Structures are given as structure tokens and as C-alpha cells.
Amino acid sequence: MIVVGWTPDEFGEVALHRGVEEARLRGGRVVVVNATRGDALVDDRFADDEQLGRLTAELASSGVEVDVRRSMGADVGDQVLAVAQDASADLVVIGLRRRSPVGKLLMGSVAQRILLGADCAVLAVKPAG
């Protein structure tokens, strides 16, 4: 079982593609998690219905069994970790974004929370370039 932390942007896409690739290699399935804290009127990392439709269509042709889950909670990293634990994940795949030192200090890091809190292997990927 592969769990992918997905956002509708280049970071989520690279994580998704790598997660599907890993599932093919391992003969497993994928659970895609799109999560939000729900504390902002607009969260561009939480997919709307149109983005979810495109995601579902793309995954339908992947040849891998995929389950897409959306959630809202206090901490996005904890939401991904909860799904990974519930699904007995073998691997969590996340996309990394570049942040300034001040951004790291002020905002915390979903990726760091997942890297340090996961009970299984974590693969952190980033877009080329």
C-alpha cells in the first residue's frame, strides 16, 4: 500500500506520479490524500471538484487500484499519517517545496511532520529543475 500526500500543483503531481510508479513496481495499490486545515477561506492546496475530476480521470488510466480521500483537520501532516496508519502503508510519498529559512521557522513543515512521524518509509520527491 502506497499513500500519496497530494496537492493540485506541481509538487502533488510529482508525488502522485512517483506513488503510482512505486505501486506498479510493488504490485500494490495507492491511497491519495488531499487534506486541509480548513482555517482559510481559500486553500489552493485543497482540490475543488473540477481538480478532483481530472485527478480521477488521470488515475483511471494508470492501471493501479487507487482510492482518493479528502480530509479536514488541525494538522495536514497528521491527516496523512493517520491514513498511512489506517491503511498499513508500506510507503508514503510526498512532494517537497522550497522554503526560505524564515518560512521554515514561522510555518512549520507538513513534510517534516510526515518524515518524522511515519511508521513506514517516506519518499520525498520534488519537481525537476
C-alpha positions in Angstrom: 0.0 0.0 0.0 1.3 3.4 -1.1 -0.1 6.6 0.5 0.5 9.8 -1.5 0.1 13.3 0.0 -1.4 15.1 -3.0 -2.0 18.8 -3.8 -3.3 20.1 -7.1 0.0 21.6 -8.1 3.4 20.5 -9.5 4.5 19.2 -6.1 1.5 17.0 -5.8 1.8 15.8 -9.3 5.4 14.7 -9.0 4.4 12.8 -5.7 1.4 11.2 -7.4 3.4 10.0 -10.5 6.1 8.5 -8.2 3.5 6.9 -6.0 1.8 5.2 -8.9 5.1 4.1 -10.3 6.0 2.6 -6.9 2.6 0.8 -6.7 3.3 -0.7 -10.2 6.7 -1.9 -9.1 5.4 -3.4 -5.9 2.1 -4.7 -7.3 0.2 -2.6 -4.7 -2.5 0.0 -4.6 -2.4 3.7 -3.9 -4.4 5.9 -1.5 -4.2 9.6 -2.4 -4.8 12.0 0.4 -5.8 15.7 -0.2 -6.0 17.4 3.1 -6.6 20.9 4.5 -6.7 22.6 7.9 -9.8 24.4 6.9 -8.7 27.6 8.5 -8.6 29.8 5.4 -11.4 30.8 3.1 -9.4 29.6 0.1 -6.8 26.8 0.4 -5.3 26.3 -3.1 -3.8 23.0 -1.9 -7.2 21.5 -1.3 -8.7 20.3 -4.5 -12.0 21.6 -5.9 -14.5 19.3 -7.7 -13.0 20.0 -11.1 -9.5 19.2 -10.0 -10.7 16.0 -8.4 -12.4 15.1 -11.6 -9.2 15.5 -13.5 -7.3 13.5 -10.9 -9.8 10.7 -11.0 -9.7 10.5 -14.8 -5.9 10.5 -14.8 -5.8 7.7 -12.3 -8.4 5.6 -14.1 -5.9 5.0 -16.9 -3.0 4.3 -14.6 -3.7 0.6 -14.3 -3.3 0.8 -10.5 -6.1 0.5 -7.9 -6.5 3.9 -6.4 -8.6 5.4 -3.6 -8.8 9.2 -3.2 -9.6 10.7 0.2 -10.2 14.3 1.2 -10.0 15.4 4.8 -10.0 18.4 7.0 -8.3 18.6 10.4 -6.0 20.6 12.7 -2.7 19.4 11.0 -2.3 18.3 7.4 0.7 16.1 8.3 -1.3 14.3 11.0 -4.1 13.6 8.4 -1.7 12.0 6.0 -0.1 10.0 8.8 -3.5 8.8 10.1 -4.4 7.5 6.6 -1.0 5.8 6.4 -1.5 4.1 9.7 -5.1 3.1 8.9 -4.1 1.6 5.6 -0.9 -0.1 7.0 1.1 1.7 4.4 4.4 0.4 3.2 5.4 3.8 1.8 4.3 7.4 2.0 5.2 9.7 -1.0 5.2 13.4 -0.6 6.3 16.4 -2.7 8.7 18.9 -1.3 8.6 22.6 -1.9 11.5 25.1 -1.4 11.0 27.4 1.6 13.1 30.3 2.9 14.7 29.9 6.4 12.1 32.4 7.8 9.3 30.4 6.2 10.6 27.2 7.9 10.7 29.0 11.2 7.3 30.6 11.1 5.2 28.0 9.4 6.4 24.5 10.4 6.5 21.9 7.8 4.0 19.3 6.7 6.8 17.3 5.1 8.9 17.4 8.2 5.9 16.2 10.3 5.4 13.3 7.9 9.1 12.4 7.7 9.5 12.3 11.5 6.1 10.8 12.3 5.6 8.0 9.8 5.9 4.3 10.9 6.9 3.3 7.4 9.3 4.5 4.7 8.8 8.0 3.3 9.8 9.1 -0.2 10.2 12.8 -0.6 10.3 14.0 -4.2 10.5 17.4 -5.9 9.8 18.6 -9.4 12.8 18.7 -11.8 14.5 22.0 -12.2 
